[in-house]
Amino acid sequence: MKKKANDYYLKALQNNVAGLYPEAVADYTRAIEIDSSHIDAYLKRGIVRYKILKQYELSLTDFDVAIKIDPRCVAAYLHRGIVKCHLLKFDDAIPDFDRTIELDPNEERAYFNRGKGRYMLKYDEKDIRADLEKAILLHASYAADMLELFYGSGQHIAREHFKSNVKEKSEEK
């Protein structure tokens, strides 16, 4: 049974790589029908649904199920939060990013997206900056662009971080 589910999952991955997204979703669905605990199938199907097919509500359901299967699934919280942002549900997204960070303090995308969500909700600038600066420190250079856009200081922070990393690496040699 699990082997058959994995066969469909692998076929879905191939379809995904080939750009055959509806076919990929159908194969992820077949894998799930055979093995309702196939967390990777829920995650991948959810990602295709929101990133490619723009089926946000359906992807939320996939991430909800993945979290029920594994309440410590970092990817499910992260992507569910991102989808909520697409739906402009920033208040609902922030707790997902908080949980992502709690589970994986090095997940740069969680800090970046929480910072964006906080900005949209008009949080204190200090909190927004803290998230975006943390994302930069975790090598999310795109966060520097967001800081630059919001406050005109992101590129300076990214340059300083880059300089200190270069200096540390040269000292290691």
N, C-alpha and C positions, 0 to 999 in steps of 0.2 A: 504494500500500500504506500509506504513512505517513498519507496524507489519510484513508483509511478508518479507521485506528486513531484519528486525531484526532477524527473524527466520533463514534465511540463514546465517546471520552474526554469530549467536549463534552456528549453526551447523558447521560453519567454525572454530570457536574457539575450538569446541570439536575435530574436525579432526586434528587441529593443535596440541593440547595436546596429541592426540593419535599417532602423528607422521605421519599422512596421509596428507603430505604437498600438493601434487597436488590436492587432493580432497578439502583441505582447500582453496587453491587459486581459485578453481572452485566455491566454495560457496561464497567466498568474492566477486567474479566477479558477481555472481547472485544477491547478495545484492546490488551491485553497479548498475547493469542493472535496478533494480526496483527503487532504490533511488540513483540518481547520486550525491547527496550531502552527502552521508554516509561517512563522513571523517574517522571514525574509520576503516571502511572496506578498504579504500585506504591505511591507515597507516599500518594495519596488513598485508595486501597483499604485500605491498612494503617490509616490514621487512622479511616476509617469502621468497619473491623472492630473496632478496640479501643475507640473512644470510644462508639460507638452499639450495635454488635452484641455487644460483649464477647467477641469471638473473638480472644483474646490470642495464642495460639500461631500462628494464621494470620497475624496482623498482624506478628509477629516475622519470619516468612518473607518477607513483603513488604519489610520494612525491610532484611533481610539481602540480598535481591536488589538493592535500590536501592543499597546500599553497594558491592556487587560492580560494578554499572554505573558508579557514581561514588564512589570512596573518599573524596571531599571533600564529600559531601552532608551538610550540617549538619542538615537536617531529619530525615534518616534516623537519624542517631546520636541526636539528641534524642528522637525518638518511640520509638525502640527502647529507650532507657534508661527512658523513662516506662512503657512496657509491662512491662519487667522489674520495675519497682517495684510495678506492679499485681500481679505474680506473686510479690511478696515476695522477689525475687532481687536484693537491694540490692548484694551483692558484685559481681554481674555488671553492674549498672546504672552504677555509679560510673565505670568506664572509658569508657562511652559518653558520659557527661556531661563527663568530662575531654577526650575527643576533640572534642566539640561546642565546648567553650571554647577549645581549641587552634585550631580552625578559625574560630570567631567569638567573640572575647573579649567581645562586647557582647550575647551571647544570655542575657538575664536568666533565662529558664526553666531553663537548664542549671545556673546557680548555685543557684537555688531548689531544684530537684529533687536536685542533688548534696548540698545542705545537709540536706534531709529524709532522704536515703539515709544520709548520715553519722550523723545523729541516731539513726536506727533501728539502725545498726551500732555505736552507742556510741563514735563517734570522739571525739577531744578537743574540748571545748567551743570552744576557740579556732578550730579549723578549721570547725566548724559555723557559728559566728558570722560568720566571714570570708565564707563563701559567702552567707549570708542578708543580711548587710550589703551585699555587692557587688550582690546582686539588688535591694536597695532603691535603691542608688545608680544603678542602671540603670532605675529607675522601676517596679520590681515591688512595688507597695504591699502586695500580698498577703503578701510576705515579712515585712513588719513584723508582721503578725498571727501568723505562725509564730514569730518571735523572741519576741513577747510571750507566746505560749503556752508556749514552751520555757523562756524565761529572764526574762520580765517586763520586757524592755527594748526591744522592737521599736518600739513607738509613739513612744518618746522619740527614737530614731534617725531614724525617718521624719519626725517633726516638725522636727528639726534640719536634715535634708536639704532638706525643703520650704522652710524659712525661708531657707536659704542660696541656693536657686534663685530665690526671690522677690526677695531682695536683689540678686543678680547681674542679674536681668532689669530691675529698676528702675534700676540703675546704668548699664545699657546705653542707656537712653532718654535 
